[in-house]
Amino acid sequence: MKAILYSEYGPPDVLQLGEVPTPSLGDDEVLIRVRAAEATKADCELRAFKFSVKWFWLPLRLAVGVRRPRRKVLGGYFAGEIAAVGSAVKEFAPGDEVFGAAGLRMGAYAEYVALPSSYTIAAKPANMDFAAAAAVPLGGLNALHFMRLANIKRGDKVLINGAGGSIGAHAVQIAKAQGAEVTAVDSAIKEQFLRRVGADHFVDYEKESFTGAGVTYDVIFDMVPGSDYRACIDLLNAGGRYLCGNPRLAVMWRSMLTTRFTDRTATCAFARETVEELTALRDMIENGEISSIVDRVLPMHQAADAHRLVETEQRVGAVVIAIDDGDAGAGTA
Ligand SMILES: NC(=O)c1ccc[n+]([C@@H]2O[C@H](COP(=O)([O-])OP(=O)(O)OC[C@H]3O[C@@H](n4cnc5c(N)ncnc54)[C@H](OP(=O)(O)O)[C@@H]3O)[C@@H](O)[C@H]2O)c1
């Protein structure tokens, strides 16, 4: 089968189109014919093995390969069709259209990926093509996890820092669906699209700091590593919640003190990415509460370009790689 391979850590050009054997299928696994995979910031970080938060460098390097990547095919989030099921699999059948997350197994940058049926895989939203569906799981699962932890009440003022990214753009939509008044913080090129998906207010972080505007919030969802923790906590109303998706060790420690000794809570969390959350997202999509925003769909041989666009943030929405025949969805949004 065709696959986008990488055999060393490095810049986007380490991604090369090649041929590998189609994965074999275990009794409890499904073989998915991948139609589209999102090129995510996480894929870029794993490819380069460079992360903005440093503390998990060593455990992750041990997990994915010390000298070179153990698994040669990246791709954590996908949409496609079930091609075959193992003898013990009851919940899926060949032909089912699905979307989901491949976890640390990755492998979605290939024509086929074999995954345990217990992984985070669910029926694809009926009203989305494969490209749009592939752009949901990373952003949607992480955003839903944090927005549920935020315990948003109708009328709450919610600020999302890094709102123009895969996770942030879904968080804006979910917070709006929960009745919040949403302030989105990102760079200027994202303003129009963030207002389109529901942001009530926009702050261009390159021009002004949201911490200096004198506005307070009930919830701050912060995806930007290295934010001013003290300033964020000071911006919270009584009972306010600070959620950090990209915590440094010091922030993890300080968040425990904030929650223990003040009337505000601070939570540093990692999303679990469950089937229940993916199913809830599908329902929200089919009900028209949220959608996915695809900037462009590139063919497999342009995988390095896809990574460059994501790394340099020259995009407004998701960059998706069409696997195999290139008809996963629209060309550009
Ligand atoms: N906790 C978890 O479970 C979890 C799970 C997955 C990912 N993550 C982490 O969460 C982060 C966000 O993920 P993602 O996939 O949404 O990333 P992404 O798509 O790259 O989005 C990040 C956004 O933040 C913007 N940004 C950069 N610097 C900023 C600043 N100082 N102020 C405001 N906005 C800024 C970026 O735009 P510009 O660069 O154009 O400014 C971009 O729009 C990643 O670092 C990832 O590693 C955490």
The ligand as a Gaussian input file, in Angstrom:
#p B3LYP/6-31G(d) Opt

LIG

0 1
 N       -3.664000      18.723000      26.870000
 C       -3.928000      17.926000      25.863000
 O       -4.605000      16.895000      26.041000
 C       -3.432000      18.280000      24.484000
 C       -3.815000      17.457000      23.419000
 C       -3.402000      17.781000      22.129000
 C       -2.587000      18.893000      21.933000
 N       -2.175000      19.653000      22.988000
 C       -1.310000      20.832000      22.758000
 O       -2.151000      21.949000      22.612000
 C       -1.586000      22.914000      21.724000
 C       -2.643000      23.394000      20.760000
 O       -2.984000      22.329000      19.915000
 P       -3.602000      22.610000      18.480000
 O       -3.545000      21.326000      17.738000
 O       -4.899000      23.336000      18.594000
 O       -2.472000      23.610000      17.924000
 P       -2.523000      24.574000      16.719000
 O       -3.532000      24.093000      15.727000
 O       -1.137000      24.785000      16.306000
 O       -3.080000      25.952000      17.374000
 C       -2.357000      26.822000      18.166000
 C       -2.905000      28.244000      17.905000
 O       -2.361000      29.163000      18.874000
 C       -1.963000      30.356000      18.166000
 N       -0.952000      31.024000      18.971000
 C        0.397000      30.863000      18.968000
 N        0.967000      31.677000      19.881000
 C       -0.032000      32.354000      20.485000
 C       -0.081000      33.341000      21.517000
 N        1.030000      33.771000      22.137000
 N       -1.291000      33.816000      21.894000
 C       -2.432000      33.376000      21.319000
 N       -2.461000      32.444000      20.308000
 C       -1.271000      31.945000      19.908000
 C       -1.477000      29.822000      16.822000
 O       -1.545000      30.823000      15.807000
 P       -0.302000      31.678000      15.264000
 O        0.931000      30.819000      15.406000
 O       -0.661000      32.076000      13.890000
 O       -0.221000      32.856000      16.155000
 C       -2.541000      28.748000      16.530000
 O       -3.684000      29.294000      15.900000
 C       -0.385000      22.235000      21.057000
 O        0.804000      22.809000      21.533000
 C       -0.496000      20.771000      21.468000
 O        0.762000      20.171000      21.702000
 C       -2.598000      19.381000      24.253000

